[in-house]
Amino acid sequence: MVKNEQQLSNFWLGFTFGAIVTGGAAYLLGTKHGRKMLHELLELSEDWEENLADIIEEVSEVVEEKGGEIIDEVRKLPPPAKNHTSLQSLLNKMRTLSPQSKKEKRFFIKE
């Protein structure tokens, strides 16, 4: 019964997804506004590679210019305070304060 419900659920999920995709395609290809939008999207995707290359080049230039300055500033920072508690010490405190639970029987699990 559960498997049948899962298959039915998958059917409606696929049906809904297909209806949305078909509706979007009909809008983009069937209306003037949709075709204009599709044309703009295609132009944007053609320019994407050039724009991405320009952005990567600008970022690499900034990193080369500012990289040394940033490293020097980081070295000037004081060391972190030693009074911070570590995650392990917090976990140990939680274990000692929490009530001891009984070991539960686990069915269908090989030990």
N, C-alpha and C positions, 0 to 999 in steps of 0.2 A: 504494500500500500504506500509506503514512504517513497519507494522508487518511482511509482506512478505519479505521485504528487510532485516529485522533483522534475520528472520529464515534462509535466504540465507547466510547471513554473518556468522551465527553460524555454518551452514553446512560446509563452507569452512574452518573455524577455526578448527573444529573437524577433517575434512579431512586432513588438513595439520599436525595437531598434531599426528594423527594416522599414517600418512606416515613417520613422523620423528621417532616415537617409533618403527614402524615396521622395518625401515631401520637400526636403532641402534641394535635391537634384531638380525636381520639377520647378521649384521657385527660381533657382539659378539659371536654368535653361529655358524656362517658359515665359518669363516676364522681362520687360525692358530694363527695369531696375535691377533685377537679378543678373541679367547678362552684363550690365554695366559693373555691378559689384564683382562678378566673376572675372571680368577683364582687368579690373584694378588689382584683384588678388593675384592674377597671373603675372602682371607687371611687377608687383611687389616681390613675388617669389623669384622672378628672373634677376632682380637687383639684389636679392638677399646675399648671394655669394660675394658680390663686390663689396657690399656694405659690411659684411662680416669680416672680410679680409682687412678693410680699413680700420674697423674697430680693434681687431687684434693687433694691428701695427701700432695704433695709437697707445694701446695699453702697454705694449712691450717697450715703447719709447719712454713712457712715464715711469715704468718700473726701473728702467736703466738709469734715468735721471735721479729719481728719488730713492732708489734702493739703498744706496750707501748712507744717505741721511737717516733713513728710518732705522737701519741697523745700529748706527751710532746712538740714536735716541733710545733705542731699546736697551743698549748696553749701559746707559746712564741711569736707568731705572733701578730703584733699590730692590734687593732680593725680597721674595715673598715672605710674609710673616710666618713664623714657625708654630704659632698657636692654633692654626687651623686643624680641625679634627679630620682625620682621614675617613674615607668611606668604610673601610674595614672596622675601625673602632666604633663607628656609629652602628654598624650591623651587629657587632658583638654586644653593645649595650642593649640593642633591641631584643636580642636573643635572651639576655639575662633577665630583662624586665618582663618579657612576655610569658604568659602561663604555659607550662609544659603541656603539650597536647599528647593524647594517646595515639599510639600507632594504629592507624585504621587499616582494616582489611581491604585490599584492592582486588577486585574481581577482574578477570579477563586480562591480567597483566602477568607476564612471566617474570619471575624474579631470579 
